[in-house]
Amino acid sequence: MLDAVIGGSTYAFGVQLRLTSTAQDGRRTPLLGGAGREAMFQYCPNWGLPHMTPPDQTGARVLAFSKENIHPGDEVRVVIVPPYPQMVGEWTRIVVGDVLPMYEGPRVCGHGRVLWRRGTQLPVPRRDEEMFRAWVLDPSTPAEPD
C-alpha cells in the first residue's frame, strides 16, 4: 500500500468528480471504488494541474469515493492525495475552484472541481483518514478538525 512506502508532508483535496461518458471517449466500464478501507488508495489516475500544458499530468491516488461502481457519466465526491507534492510544485498552487482533468493514460476520463484543500501526511493519520472518508459520504461533514 502507498502509505506504507512513503512518508512526509502532502495535501488532501476534496474533489467533485464527473466521469466522462463512454460516448465522449471516457471509460467503457464502471470504476470500482468506495469509502471503505479496502478501497483506500487502490485507484491511481493521473491529473492535469491548472499550470500544466495538456497532456502533461501527474499521479495522485484516490483515498475514498462517495459510492461504489461509478459508471461513465456519474458524478461522485473523492479525496485525492498526491504522494510527492514537493517534486511537482504545481500541487502547491491548486486552489478551491480549480478543475483538474483526470487521465487514464492519454485519455481524459473525468473532470474534478476542487472543493477544499488541506495539509496532511503520508501515511495519512487515522484521524484525517476518518474525516476524509466521512466527508465523501456526507459533504456537510467538515474536512478540517474542530
C-alpha positions in Angstrom: 0.0 0.0 0.0 1.2 3.5 -0.8 1.2 4.9 2.7 3.4 2.1 3.9 6.1 3.0 1.4 6.5 6.8 1.7 6.3 9.5 4.3 6.2 13.2 4.6 4.0 16.2 4.1 1.4 16.3 1.4 -2.1 17.6 0.7 -5.5 16.1 0.5 -8.0 17.6 -1.9 -11.8 17.2 -1.8 -13.0 16.9 -5.4 -16.3 16.8 -7.1 -15.6 14.4 -10.0 -17.6 13.7 -13.1 -16.5 10.8 -15.2 -16.5 11.4 -18.9 -19.3 9.4 -20.7 -18.3 6.5 -22.9 -19.8 8.4 -25.9 -17.3 11.2 -25.1 -14.4 8.7 -25.2 -14.4 8.1 -21.4 -14.3 4.7 -19.6 -16.2 1.8 -21.0 -16.6 0.0 -17.7 -17.6 1.2 -14.2 -14.8 2.4 -11.9 -14.8 0.3 -8.7 -14.4 2.3 -5.6 -16.0 3.2 -2.3 -15.3 4.8 1.0 -14.3 1.6 2.9 -10.7 1.0 3.9 -10.4 -1.8 1.3 -10.8 0.8 -1.5 -8.3 3.2 0.0 -5.6 4.2 -2.5 -6.4 1.4 -4.9 -7.1 3.7 -7.8 -4.3 5.9 -9.1 -5.3 8.1 -12.0 -3.2 10.9 -13.3 -4.4 14.5 -13.0 -3.8 17.6 -15.2 -3.0 20.5 -13.0 -4.0 24.1 -13.9 -0.5 25.3 -14.6 0.4 22.3 -16.8 0.1 22.1 -20.5 -2.0 19.2 -21.7 -1.3 16.3 -21.9 1.1 16.9 -19.0 -0.1 15.0 -16.0 0.9 13.7 -12.6 -0.4 11.0 -10.3 -2.5 11.2 -7.1 -4.2 8.3 -5.6 -7.9 8.3 -4.5 -8.3 7.8 -0.8 -12.1 7.4 -0.9 -15.1 7.7 -3.3 -18.6 8.7 -2.3 -20.0 5.5 -3.9 -19.1 2.2 -5.4 -19.3 1.1 -9.0 -19.1 4.6 -10.6 -20.3 4.5 -14.2 -19.2 6.7 -17.1 -21.1 10.0 -16.8 -21.6 9.6 -13.0 -20.6 12.3 -10.5 -19.0 11.5 -7.2 -17.0 13.1 -4.4 -13.4 11.9 -4.0 -10.5 12.7 -1.8 -7.1 12.6 -3.7 -3.7 12.6 -2.1 -0.5 13.3 -4.2 2.4 11.3 -2.9 5.2 13.7 -3.8 3.9 17.3 -4.0 7.4 18.6 -3.4 8.5 17.1 -6.7 5.6 18.5 -8.7 5.3 22.1 -7.5 2.1 22.7 -9.3 0.3 20.9 -6.4 1.1 23.8 -4.1 -0.7 26.2 -6.5 -4.1 24.3 -6.5 -6.9 26.4 -5.1 -10.6 25.8 -4.5 -12.5 26.0 -7.7 -9.7 24.7 -9.9 -10.8 22.0 -12.4 -8.5 19.0 -12.8 -8.8 16.7 -15.8 -8.4 13.0 -14.7 -6.4 10.8 -17.1 -6.1 7.1 -17.6 -3.1 7.0 -19.9 -3.6 9.7 -22.6 -7.4 9.6 -22.3 -9.3 12.2 -20.2 -11.8 10.1 -18.2 -13.2 12.8 -16.0 -13.0 16.3 -14.6 -12.8 17.2 -11.0 -13.5 20.5 -9.3 -11.5 21.2 -6.2 -13.9 21.9 -3.2 -11.3 22.0 -0.4 -7.6 21.5 0.3 -5.8 20.8 3.5 -2.3 19.6 4.6 -1.8 16.1 5.8 0.9 13.5 6.0 1.8 10.2 4.4 0.9 7.8 5.8 -2.4 9.6 6.3 -3.1 9.9 10.0 -6.1 7.9 11.2 -8.0 11.0 12.3 -7.5 12.6 8.8 -8.5 9.4 7.1 -11.7 9.1 9.0 -12.6 12.8 8.4 -11.9 12.4 4.7 -14.0 9.2 4.3 -16.8 10.8 6.3 -16.8 13.8 4.0 -17.1 11.8 0.8 -20.2 10.1 2.3 -21.7 13.3 3.6 -20.4 16.6 2.2 -21.8 18.6 5.2 -19.1 16.8 7.3 -16.1 19.1 7.8 -12.8 18.0 6.3 -11.0 20.1 8.9 -10.6 19.2 12.5 -12.6 21.3 15.0 
